[in-house]
Amino acid sequence: MTMKAALITGTSRPLGLGFAVARQLAELDHHVFLTARDVSRAELLAARLRRENHQATALRLDLTDAASMVEAADQVAQRVGHLDVLVNNASDAVDFTVLSALDADLDAVRSALDVDVLGPWRLVQTLLPLLTAAPAARIVNVSSISAQQIATGLDLGASLRAPAHSFAKHALDVLTTVLARALKDTPILVNAVDPGETATHPERGDEQDARPAADSARGVVRAATLDGNGPTGRLFRDPWPLT
Ligand SMILES: NC(=O)c1ccc[n+]([C@@H]2O[C@H](COP(=O)([O-])OP(=O)(O)OC[C@H]3O[C@@H](n4cnc5c(N)ncnc54)[C@H](OP(=O)(O)O)[C@@H]3O)[C@@H](O)[C@H]2O)c1
């Protein structure tokens, strides 16, 4: 049987959600492609997985650089020829000190849209031949509850407003439904998952109630491994019932 393959964006940090997702997919016998802007950082993590006898390859991929997406797609095509899972995990740096859309730096909004929305959108277009070559590919967009601040006015407290991030994640949720609709006549399922508050940046000192990345990764992996009857175009927040 052909080995499954998964590509995860934003896999540059050992404590990051992306690496936890990559590890769990590797444990489920996927060849994992760990991608980062700085390929040497992804390579350190890929080497860790290879030492644990997993199939792991590091690739350079910058979501603001279309050529890097084409190069990454070429590498996947040469090595495995198909892609069963794409996890859009990367996200632009968040400025939590901005508390209102009225104070938003629009260059920061544009940057967040580039990395969190247009990057994943272009990446899906670039990888489509590989996703179509798999029997039933899954695309998972890693969202955030912060999207609900812009979408519904949900009050998460002053320290969590970050309008650029919130706006971009809301747009990513919309993109999820748009892509799911565009792919409705294919076996490809597209869903978004909010992983919940996760302890990926202990240096910030504000993660006392956050859970480990390995716990948050489970919901992402679940969406990445849905069976053929699974939903598409949905946003899940962990713990999430499948209806
Ligand atoms: N941690 C939480 O509590 C939480 C809660 C809800 C949602 N999330 C979501 O979970 C995902 C992972 O976050 P995390 O907490 O694990 O933080 P993280 O490790 O900082 O993840 C962000 C990743 O995105 C990468 N990135 C930034 N700009 C990029 C670009 N232009 N091209 C490619 N990659 C780029 C970063 O790479 P560099 O190292 O090169 O900057 C980093 O690897 C994000 O989508 C985040 O919004 C996290």
The ligand as a Gaussian input file, in Angstrom:
#p B3LYP/6-31G(d) Opt

LIG

0 1
 N       -1.117000      28.784000      20.756000
 C       -2.422000      29.030000      20.916000
 O       -2.943000      29.218000      22.035000
 C       -3.309000      29.050000      19.696000
 C       -4.674000      29.240000      19.881000
 C       -5.507000      29.256000      18.769000
 C       -4.964000      29.090000      17.505000
 N       -3.622000      28.910000      17.356000
 C       -3.103000      28.740000      15.991000
 O       -2.261000      27.614000      15.930000
 C       -1.293000      27.777000      14.870000
 C        0.093000      27.480000      15.396000
 O        0.426000      28.439000      16.388000
 P        1.504000      28.178000      17.535000
 O        0.885000      28.624000      18.800000
 O        2.051000      26.789000      17.419000
 O        2.628000      29.260000      17.222000
 P        3.942000      29.254000      16.320000
 O        4.796000      28.058000      16.606000
 O        4.560000      30.588000      16.501000
 O        3.373000      29.064000      14.848000
 C        3.395000      30.015000      13.848000
 C        4.231000      29.469000      12.719000
 O        3.939000      30.228000      11.532000
 C        5.170000      30.450000      10.883000
 N        5.116000      31.559000       9.939000
 C        4.978000      32.888000      10.185000
 N        5.023000      33.568000       9.030000
 C        5.196000      32.656000       8.030000
 C        5.332000      32.734000       6.609000
 N        5.335000      33.913000       5.955000
 N        5.496000      31.587000       5.904000
 C        5.519000      30.386000       6.536000
 N        5.415000      30.244000       7.876000
 C        5.256000      31.377000       8.601000
 C        6.158000      30.692000      12.021000
 O        7.458000      30.543000      11.506000
 P        8.729000      31.402000      12.052000
 O        9.241000      30.619000      13.226000
 O        9.641000      31.431000      10.874000
 O        8.207000      32.758000      12.441000
 C        5.744000      29.583000      12.973000
 O        6.353000      28.377000      12.615000
 C       -1.477000      29.206000      14.378000
 O       -2.292000      29.204000      13.228000
 C       -2.207000      29.890000      15.530000
 O       -2.965000      31.010000      15.133000
 C       -2.784000      28.884000      18.405000

